[in-house]
Amino acid sequence: ATPRAAEPTVTASTTPLAAPSATASTPLVAPPAAEPTARPTITPAEGAVAAVHAEQALIDALKPAIEREATRAGTVDDRADRGALATLYAERGWRPLFVDPQGALAAHGRALVARLARSDADGMEPRDYLLPSLRAETAEARADLEIATALTALRWARHMQSGRIDPVRVGELVTPRVPKPDPVVVLRALAESRDLAATLDGFAPPHEGWRRLKAELARLRAETETPVVRLPTGPTLKPGQKDARVAALRERLGVAVTATDAVDLYDPALAEAVKTFQRDRGLAATGALGQSTVAALNEEARGNADHVADLIVNMERWRWLPRELGDLHVFVNVPDFHLDVMKDGRSIHHARVVTGRPENQTPIFSETMEYVVVNPYWNVPYSIVKKEMLAKAQASGGAALSRGNFEVEVGNRAVDPTTVDWSTVAAHQVTIRQRPGGGNALGNIKFMFPNQHSVYIHDTSSRGLFANSYRALSHGCVRVHEPFAFADAVLSEEPGGLGGAQLKKMLGGGEKQVMLKRQVPVHIAYFTRFVDDGGHLETRRDVYGHDARMKRLLGL
């Protein structure tokens, strides 16, 4: 809510006034007080005329004020907003929308201020949308208040729909095409609205994942905070062992002692509670209390303020996604190490994935799958040639490249890698690609959605990695478990019945490309907090440190 301006302070003088001197010209008796001036009576007709004059004065002040505003410098978004004012108010004949002719907020203005005051429920900061004043005394001041209110409404709508920070500030590989609202369309919608709060609510992300996090935020803020037990570090504790930390673990997970002599015994009931916690956090459900489980338990002992910040960060990420994800689409959650093929709002295929290491991060973006490649070549990226391949070639005299079934060019000339003096070769001179077949890093198939990062979803020859609970292990692309089952799901609407079985028949021989008639959106996202279909809040590790950077940028 906007604080009222402080009333002017009247301070009594501490110096007594001097008594008037008795002179011939200054009588000691004060003259009689003047009769109070009678307040003129304003007839309804005169009031109507005054209102018309006040409205016209505001209209006359608003047009030049908006035209001046349009010439001001600022960000691209700021300039677009000010240009939208000129368009919208010209359409309205320069009549105000938020301020009445007397200088107070009109109905639209009051509804706007009331809705913006509740922005914290949307993971936003109400103080960012306060107006400098809610009343103006002159026509010029009223025009300024109208402009400030309209610009605040536009900024709020953009933040609500598109987020408060530019994603690329989080990292150079965070490159979603954020859906920004057209400011002219926003102003028209507000001007035509009969329920301004509902219209403003319409700028929120339409995704179920965002709505679930919003409900979780409200629940967490309403919850009375109680201290949470933190566990000390120590050696891995396994079921059946005794340890002084067991008592703290029981209190942390709310598991009662089953026998008086078992206070420090890591019994089956406690092990099951630990497994449940591990499953909820995306950890391997072993029941053993290792370092990663202790870290996850202590992460949740930070207090409500920290957990609120976690939710707000993840709510912000939903604003970066397209408002329409696609009736059929692929959704990869990097920190969860899983993807889903979504159809009509439900998952029809859930699969484990391997994503990029922290030093080779999987980018965050959305694109469209256009084709599939069977028996793919692997064109080794320059970054991998520079960081890994050249050193292996130097150490083995080129034998490592020969064993790996690679085709090698040096200076645009095909060479036998065992005949090259690799100590004299620079990375920029080398082009390497791996032939299809056994041992190919891409496995048997890759799913292509052309993008600026040259990443894609593919099979792998290192299938044992899918057994790990922590799977940030690739060079940046997304490796999918059981790729032909994934193909069945992602191609389920492809005309002609193309699917995993047909693609398997193409295995062997040269590279084969299959263009898709039904192209499928692919969203590679980063959510460390999400609510599952059962209503449980899921927590995942911030593998790339994006959460920490976003909290700093958002002032959390």
C-alpha positions, 0 to 999 in steps of 0.5 A: 500500500502507498504510504500517505504523505506526511502532514506538514508539522506546525511548530509553536514559537518559543519566543513570547511576542512583545506587547504593543506600545501605547502610542497615539496612533496605536490603540490598546483596544483591538479592533473588532474582528471582521465578519467571516466571509460567507462561502459561496453556494455552488449550484449543480449546474456550476459544479458540472461546468467546473468538472467539465473545465477540470477534465478539459484542463487535464486533457489539455495538459496530458497531450503535451506531457505524453508527447514530451515523455515519448522523446525521453531516453531509456531502455528499449522496454522504457521507450516502447512503453512511452510510445504506447502511451502516445498511441493509447491516449491518442485513441482515447482523445487524450482522456485520462484512464487512471486519474479523475479530473479532481486529481485523485485516482479514478476507479481504474487507478484504485483497482490497479493500486490495490492489485499491485499491493498484492504482488508479493503473492505472485513472487514479486515485490510490491515496493517496486510498484509504488506511486510517488503520490496518489493525489495531484492539485494542478492539471499538470501534476494530474497529467504526471500522475496519470503517466506515472500510473500508466507506466507502472501498470505497463512495467508490472504487466511486463514483469508479471508475464516476462520476469523481472530480470533478463535471463542472460544476466544469469549466464550466457547459456541461459537464452530463452526467448522471453514472451514480452507483452505488447504495451499497446495491447496491455493498455487497451486491455486495461482501458476496456476491462470491466474487472481490472484485477482479473485482467491483470491476473491474466498476465501471469504465466498460464502454466500449472507448474507456476500456479502450484509454486504460487500456492506453495508460496502462500502456504509457506508464508502462512506457516509458523516457522519452527527450528529445524534440526541440523545434522552434523557431518560424519562417515556414511551411516548405514541401516543397522549401525549405531551412531550418536547422530541417529537421535538428531536424524529421528527428530529431523524426520519425525521417526519415533524410537521403536525400543528403549535401547534403540535410541542410537540404532539406525533401524529399518523404520528410520531407513525407510524415512531416509529413502522417502526423503532421498526419493523426494529430493532426486537422490539415490534411495539407498537409505544410507546417510551419506554426505549428499543426503546430509547436505540435502537435509541441512539445506531444508533447515535454513528457515522460511525466508530462504525457502521463500526465496527459492520458490520466488526464483523458480516462479521467475523461471516459469515467466521465461517459457513460452505461454503455449508449450505445445499440445505435444512437447518435450520438457527437460528439467536439467537439475532433475536429470529427467525429461517428459514427453507431455501430451495434452497436459500429462506426461506420456513418457518419463525418462532419465537423462544425462545433462552437462557438467557444471563446466560444460553446462546444458543451455536453457532455451526452447526450440522445435524438433525438426528431424531425427538422424539414425546412425549419426556422425559425431562432429566433435565441437571445437571446444572439445577438440581444444580441451580434450581431443588434442591432448589425447592425440598428443599423449598417444601419438594419434592412436587414441583417435584411430582407435575411436573410429574418428575421421581427422582433417588437419588444415582441411586435409584428411590424414591418418592420425597416427602419422601426424606430429601432434606437438606442432598442431593447433586446435583451430587447424583440426576437424574431427568427426566420429563415424557411425557404429559401435562406440559412437558418442551419440549412440544410434540416434539423435533428435535435432532441434536446430539452435544457436548452441548446437546441442540436441537430445541423443543416445549414448554409448555410455549407458551405464551413466543412467544408473547414477543418481547425479547425472550432470556428466555430459559435454552439454547435450542431453543424453536420453535413456532408452531413445527408441521408447522416447522416439515412440512418444515424441513421434506419436502424432507423426503421420504414417506411424513413424516410431521407434520400431521403424527407426530401429530398422534403419540401424547399420550402414550410413547416416540417415536423416528423417524429416518430421511432418509433425514438428515438436517443441522442446523446452530445456528448463532449470527448476530446482523447486517444483510441485509434483502431481501429488502436491509434494514440493520437490527439491533438486540441487542447484547444479549450475549455481543459477539459483544463487545468481538469481537471488542476487539479481532479485535482491533476495 
